[in-house]
Amino acid sequence: MLRKYFREFKPRVWLFEGLSGKRYSKRSVQNIFKKSLQKSKIKKTVFVHSLRHSFETHLLEGGEDLRYIQKILGHKSSQTTEIYTHVTSIGMNKIKSPLDEMNFEGDD
């Protein structure tokens, strides 16, 4: 999809450029994000910055090294990146196997 987009729109400096060929303003990005949430029928309160948090959490859950995540996201302190280990462990505790919901013969 990105290759098709790139061939069609031929961005010069920014991957996603506004109509004037310049980068999108913060407000424009927020509006695009808001409309995308509405189209996807997501009711949860999230912000554009939530994408960054999701990205970091997915990398962590995928087993990526914390030092690489810190470098990718430009965190100066590893403590900033380590916050997500807590978030992830909380999320991991809530995961239930579909097998937990099944009723096997002989169960009371």
MOGI-V842884 format. One record per residue. N is the residue number from 0. PSI is psi in radians with two decimals (* if undefined). Layout:
# MOGI-V842884
[[N | PSI] [N | PSI]]
This chain:
# MOGI-V842884
[[0 | -0.70] [1 | -0.67] [2 | -0.75] [3 | -0.81] [4 | -0.82] [5 | -0.76] [6 | -0.67] [7 | -0.80] [8 | -0.30] [9 | 1.05] [10 | 2.52] [11 | -0.80] [12 | -0.91] [13 | 2.49] [14 | -0.80] [15 | 1.81] [16 | 2.59] [17 | -3.13] [18 | -0.54] [19 | -0.04] [20 | 0.01] [21 | 3.04] [22 | 2.70] [23 | 2.55] [24 | 2.81] [25 | -0.71] [26 | -0.72] [27 | -0.75] [28 | -0.74] [29 | -0.74] [30 | -0.74] [31 | -0.77] [32 | -0.77] [33 | -0.79] [34 | -0.65] [35 | -0.69] [36 | -0.74] [37 | -0.78] [38 | -0.63] [39 | -0.05] [40 | 0.54] [41 | 2.15] [42 | -0.31] [43 | 2.49] [44 | 1.93] [45 | 2.81] [46 | 2.94] [47 | -0.70] [48 | -0.38] [49 | -0.51] [50 | -0.69] [51 | -0.76] [52 | -0.74] [53 | -0.77] [54 | -0.84] [55 | -0.77] [56 | -0.73] [57 | -0.69] [58 | -0.78] [59 | -0.80] [60 | -0.44] [61 | -0.02] [62 | 0.18] [63 | 2.53] [64 | 2.36] [65 | -0.62] [66 | -0.64] [67 | -0.71] [68 | -0.75] [69 | -0.77] [70 | -0.79] [71 | -0.75] [72 | -0.06] [73 | 0.44] [74 | 2.25] [75 | -0.60] [76 | 2.38] [77 | -0.39] [78 | -0.60] [79 | -0.76] [80 | -0.63] [81 | -0.33] [82 | -0.63] [83 | -0.35] [84 | -0.59] [85 | -0.80] [86 | -0.78] [87 | -0.75] [88 | -0.57] [89 | -0.81] [90 | -0.67] [91 | -0.58] [92 | -0.39] [93 | -0.17] [94 | 2.26] [95 | 2.47] [96 | 2.50] [97 | -0.44] [98 | -0.48] [99 | -0.46] [100 | -0.17] [101 | 2.55] [102 | 1.90] [103 | 2.70] [104 | 2.39] [105 | -0.16] [106 | 2.52] [107 | *]]
